[in-house]
Amino acid sequence: MKNFQLDYPAMDTKKIERISKALADQTRLRIFEAISARRDLTCGELVTLRGVTPATISHHLKILMDAELIECRKDGQFVHSRAVPETIANYSAALKKIAGRAKPARGSK
C-alpha cells in the first residue's frame, strides 16, 4: 500500500513569520480559535465572546486577514469572518518541512 501525502504549495519564510506573529498574540489566538470553532462570526459576536472593544477586534482581524488565516466579507452592516483551513494546512506542512531539515543538537543521539 502506498503512502498518501498531500502536496501543499511551498510557503515562503516571510509568510511563515507573518502567520507565526499573528498567532503569537494571546488575544489574536483566542479570536482565531473562536472563528475556527464556528463557520462564521461577526465582529459584534466576537466582541461579546472575547469581552474586548470593537476597535480591538477590528485591529486583530486585520492582522489575521493579512496573514491569510481568516477571510472577511461584508453583508449589509455586518462583517462576517471565517477561518481559512488551507492556510493552516500549508503552514503546518511548511513547519514540518523545516523541522525535517533541522540538524540534531550536538551530543544528541
N, C-alpha and C positions, 0 to 999 in steps of 0.2 A: 504494500500500500504506500502510495506517495504522500509526502507531507504537503499539505495545502498551506500556502503562505500568501497573504495579501500583499500586493506590491503597492506601497504607498509612495506618493511623489516625494522627491527629496525636499528637505526643508533647510533653508539657509540659516546660518548662525544668527543673523540679526532677528529673524522671525522666532527662533528658539528663545533668544534673550527677551524679546518683547512678550512672549507668552509667559515665560518664567517670571518676569517682573510683574505682569498683570495678576498672576495667581499668588504672588508672594505677599500681597497685602491681605490681611485677615478679613477686612470688610468686603473687599472685592471677591475674595474666595467664597465667602458666605453668600454674596449676591449671585455668583456663578452657580453655586450649589442649589440655591433656591430656583433659579431659572432652569437648570438642568433637571430638577426633580419634577417640573411641570412642563407641559408642552408650550405654554405661552403665559407670560406675566406682563402686566402693565407697570409703568413707573409707580402709580399710586398703590398697587398691590405690594410692590417691593418696599415702599415707604412704610406701609403698615407692618409687613413681615419683619423688616430689619430695624425699624424704630429710628431711622435717620431722616434728615431733611430731603426734600425733593432735589435740591441743588447738589447734595452729596451723592444721591443715587445717580443723577444725571452725569456727574463727573466720572463716577466709577463705570457707568455703562459705556461712556465714550472710550475709556481705556480698554474695556473688554471688547468693544467693537473694533478698535484699532488693531487689537491682537487677533481679530477674526474668531474669537471664542463665542461671540453671540452675533445675531442679526436682529436689527430693529426695523419695524415697519409702522408707519403712521396709519391709523384708522380713525378718521374724524379727529377728535381732540385727544385720543389716546395713542400712546406709543407702546407697541407690543414687542417684547423681547423673547427670543428663543435661542437655545444653545445650538452650536454648530458641531455635531459629534465628529465630523470628518477632521476638524482641526485638532481635536484631542487625539484622535487615532493617529494622525500624521506626526503630532508632537511626541506621542509615546513611542512610535516607531523610530523617530529621529534620536530620542534619548537612548533607546535600546541599541541603536547602531553605534552611538558614541560610547556607551558602556562596553560594547563588544570590542572596541578598539583600545580601550584602556589597558595599560600595562599593569601587572600586579606590582604592589609595593615591594621594595627591597626586603629580603628576608622572609617574604610570604611564600607559602607553598601552594 
